[in-house]
């Protein structure tokens, strides 16, 4: 009897190890799909860090240091902070326009969008939106910049004049939004309205609402080749994939918690998601199937990121923690 009980216990232990192995595969698989390359210290930066943008010709990364009221300018070649732009009001979004060599900074504190020259970061103008200026998107083809702000609008800025030419009204404040080049549309997460808003760029108005069932849809990315809108939800923590045509659900997958930035790596058919709980999730895309293939540890609060396919690097903004100063973590996708 004792021998039989030992066998049963062994089988239970083996089964438990098998389940644990399945659950921890993402953490222990080797090699990881994102290879860590190092950190760039940001100096005495405290509190929340928000979004990033890049000046590709100069290889400079802009980091919205919201808690410091500054934007850090990072030299990627030298891997050091080149300059700090002070005197801002809770900067959330940043966007660089190559054609005019201008940096746009969206301030949550007073709704202003100060502009800076790319050559020396001197003042180059200011656009006042009134309240909670947030995400910035640059569209070189249309010569426009789009900025989410206020209680529900996208401001459309003419790059030639650096002036607002119109507002696109929404039902509530927009979080991440993406410009679909092939379809002439904008897709915007509007959490307080519990929807994804679909906007016609020609008419500058919302034409459809896709209900999402909760108010935690913050991150968004597009996979235009597959006709997909990808959204990361915070509660419950999951990745939702929707048809770009009609908003129909394609897939739903468990994801890391406190998600804030989401990117599609079209070359490798992957999705990268950065989360404030201290993880990066990597998903593999195969048709309508989305499978998590890795969960890579970072640090608590490191929820904002930027994937730059032109230089094949993935940057994560890690806020200061006990014993760990603020830094930009650099990853490179493996083939």
N, C-alpha and C positions, 0 to 999 in steps of 0.2 A: 504493500500500500504506500509506504514511504517513497519507494522508487517511482511509483506512478505519479504521486503528488509532485515529486521533483521534476518529472518530465513535463507535467502540466505547467508548473511554474516557469520552466525554461521556455516553453512555447509562448507563454504570456509575455515573458521578458523580451523574446525575439520579436514578437508582434509589436510590442510597445516601442522597441528600438526602430522597427521599420517605419511606424507612424511618425516617430520623432525625426527620423531621417528625411521622410517626405516633407515634413513641415519646415525643416531647417536647410533644405537643399539650396534655397536661394542664398542663404548666408554662407554656406560652406563650399559651394561649387567653385571650381577653379579651371581656367582663369576667369575672373570676373569680366563681364562685358564692358565695364568702365574701369580703366586703369588709373589709379591715383598717381598724379605727377608732382604734387607739392602744394605749398600754401604761400600766399602773398600776404604778409601782415598789413593791416590797415591803419595801424597806429592806435591812438587813444580814441577809439570809437565805441560809444556806449549805447545800449538800447537797441531798438529795432532797426534792422536794415531792410530796405524794400528792393525795388526792381533795378535791373542793370541794362545797359546798352553798350554798343561798341562802335568805335571809330576804326574801321578796318584798315584804311590806308596807313594810319599812324600806329596801329596795333595798341589802341588805348581803350581801356574798359572804364565805363562810368558806373559808379555805385551810389545809389540813393541811400544815404545814411540818415534815415528819418529821425532817429533819436538824437542825433548830433546837430541837426539842421544844416547838414553839409552834403556835398557830393564829392566823393573821392575819385580822382583821376589816376588810374593804374596803368603804368607802362608795362605791357605784357612781354616785351623783349627783354627789359631789364628786371622784370618781376619785382617792381617796387612802386610805391605811391609817388607819382610825379608832382601832383598838385592837389590841394583841397580847396573847393569852392565854398566859402562860408556865407553866413547871413541869410540862409533860406528859412522857409517856414514849413517844416515837416515834409520834405521832398519824398514823393511816392514813386512817380514815374519819370523816366528819362528817355529821350529819343534823339538820335543824331541824324542830321540830314546832310549827306555827302555833297549834294549839288550846291548847297549854299554854305557848307562848312559851318553849320550852326548846331549847337546843343540846346534842346528844349528840356526844361525841368518843371514838372508839375507839382505844385505845393498843395498839400492837404490843408495846411493851417489857415491860409487866406485865399485859396483858390487862384493864386497867381501862377503864371507860367513865364518866368524870366528866361531870356535867350542869351547864349554866350557864344562868342567867336571860337571856332575850333583851333585857331592858330595860337591864341594866347589866353583864352577864356575870359576876355574882357566882356563887359556888358554889351549886348547887341539888340536890346529891346525888351519889351514885356507885354504879355497878353493877360488881361484880367478876366477870369471866368466867374469869379464871385464866391465859389464854395467848393471845397473838397476836390480839387483837381487830382486826377489819379493816373490811370494807365495811358500810355502814349504809344501810338502806332504811326509809322512813317510809310507813306506810299509814294515811291519815286515815280511810278508810271503816271499817276494822276497829279503829281506835284502838290500833294496835300498831306497834312498831318491831322490825325484824329486823336482827340483827348476826351476821356470819360470824366464827367464831373457832376457835382451838385446832387439834387434829389432825383435826377433822371434825364441825362442828355449826353450826346456825343457832340463836341465842338469840332467843326471842320475848319482847318486853318489853311490858307493859301500860302505855299512856300515862297512864292515870288514876292509877296508883300508882307508876309508874317502877320497877317490880319485874319480875324475870324470872318468867314463868309456865310456861315449858317450854323444852326443847331439842329440836331436830329433828336426829337423828344422821345423819351422812354418812360416806362411806368415807375421806375425807381432807379437808384444809383447803379450804374453798370460797374461790374468788376472786370475780369479779363474779357476782351473782345478780340476778334480776329477778322482780317480782311481777306475775303475769298477773291482771288484774282480772276479765276476762270468763270465764276458765276455772277460777278458784279454785285455781290452781296456782302453784308457784314453780319457776323453772328456774335451776339453779346450775352454774357451771363448777367442776369438781373435777379440776384438772390431774393430780395425782399418781395418781388413779384412772383417768385417761385417758377421762373421760366427762363428759356433761352429765347431772346428776341432775334428775329430775322429781319434785316433791314435792306431795302433796295437803295443802292448807292446812287442811281440815276435820279430817283425822285426824293432822296434824302428823307425817307420815312419808313417806319416799321410796317411790314406787310404780313407778318405771321408771329404767333406766339406758340412755343412748344412747352407745355407744362412739364415740370420735372419732379413735382411731388414734395420738395422740401426747399429750404432757404440756405443751402450750404454749397451751391455751385459757384465756386470762385475761379478755378483754373480752367483754361481752355486751349486747345490746339486743333489745327485742321490737317487732315490728310486728303488733299484735293484729288490726288491720283486715284484714291479709292472711294472718294465721295463720302468722307466721314467727318463728323464733328465729335471731338473727344473732350470730355468734361470730367474733372476730378471733383468729387464731392467730399466734404469733411465729415458729415454725419448723416448716415453711416459712411465710414471711409471706404470709398469705392471709385473705380474708374468706369464711367459710362460712355458708350460709343453709340452714336446716332447717325442715321442716314442724312446726308446733306440735302437730299431731295425733299424729304417730308418729315424729318424728325423721328422716324421710327427707330425703336431700340434695336441695335445690332448685337451688342454684348454688354455685360456687366461683370466686373471683376473686382474682388477685394483689393484694397490698396492701403498704403501707409497713411498715417493720421496727420491732420493739420496741413493738408496739401496747399501749395501756393503757386507753383509754376509747373508747366507741362509742355513737353516738346516732342515732335515726331522726327525721328532720324530716318528719312526716306531711303537713304542709301542702304541701310542695314535692316530695314523693316522693323524698327524698334520704337518704343515710346519711353521717354525719361520723365519721371515725376519726382520732384523734391518736396520733402515734408518736414514740418516743424517738430515732429516727434523724434527727429534725429535719424532719418533714413532716406535713401533714394531707392525708388522702385524702378526696375527695368522690365518692360513687357515686350514680348515678341508678337509680331502681327503675322498671322497666316490666314488670309482670306477674312472670314467673319470671326475667326478665333483670336482672342487676345490672352496670352498666357504670361504670367509673371515668371521670369527666369532668374531674377536676382533681386535681393534686398541688400543694399550696401549701407553700412552704418556711417553717419556723419557726426553731428552733434546737435543737442537740443536747440531749437530755434533757428536752425539752418534751413529755412523753408523756401527762400527765393533763389532762383538759378537762371542761367542763360546758356542755351546751346547755340554754338556758332558753327554751322556746317562748313562755311568757307575755310576755316582753319582747323576744323575737326577737333574742337575742344568744348568741354562742358564745364561751366563755372558755377560754383555754389557759394553764396554769401553766408558765412557763418558768423553770427553775432557773438559778442564777448560773453563767455561763461566763466565760472570760477576756475581760475588757473589756465584759462584758454582765451587769449586775446582775439579780437575780431580779425577775420582774415577771409580772403578769397581762396577757396579750395579749387584746384585744377584737376580735371579728369580728362582722359582721352579715350574715346570708344575703341574697343578692340574689334578686329574684323570677325 
